[in-house]
Amino acid sequence: MKVKVTCTHWFAPGGEWLGDCGQTERNGIAPNIFVPDDHGPEGFAVAVKELRKMLGVSKS
């Protein structure tokens, strides 16, 4: 099983935001799990924990 996480913002050479899939408004996708004060490592740790639960893998 592979997991791919991406985060992108598409901008034209002039700096104009291109939106997502033809959208013209800046509205994102609400997360299933919100991690307050996430600066990277915090969110990754929560993601690993959730993936382990989904896969039924205990921490060894």
N, C-alpha and C positions, 0 to 999 in steps of 0.2 A: 504494500500500500504506500502511495506517495501523497504528500501534502504539499501544496504550493500556496504561499501567501504572497500577495502582491499589493502594492499601494502606489498608485500613479496619479498624476495630474497632467493633462495634456494641454499644452499651450502652443499657439502659433508663434512663428519667429518674431512677430511684433509684440508678443506678450499677452495676446488675447486668449482667455480661457475657452477651450473648445467644448467643454461639457463632457458628458458621458453618454455614449450611444445616441447622439443626436439631441440630448437634452440641452436646454439653454439656461436652466436654473442650477444654482449650486446647491443641490440637495443630495445628501449622502444616503447610505444604507445604515439603518439602525442596527447596532451590534446585538447579538444574542446574549453576550456576556460583556458587561462594561467593567473595565478595570480603572478605578480612579487613580489619578496621578501616574498614568502609564507613560514612561519615557523609553520603553523598549524592553529592558530585562523583566520588568514587572509583568507586562503582557505576555511575554514569551513563557514565563513560568506558569502563568494561568493556562495558556494554550496547551502546554505539555501535560498539565494535570487533567485538563478536559479530554485531550486525545487519549490518554491512558484509560480514563473512564469509558470512553466510547469503544475502545478496543478490548476492554476487559483485562488490561495488563496491570499487574500490581507493581508498585515501586520496589525494585530489587537492588 
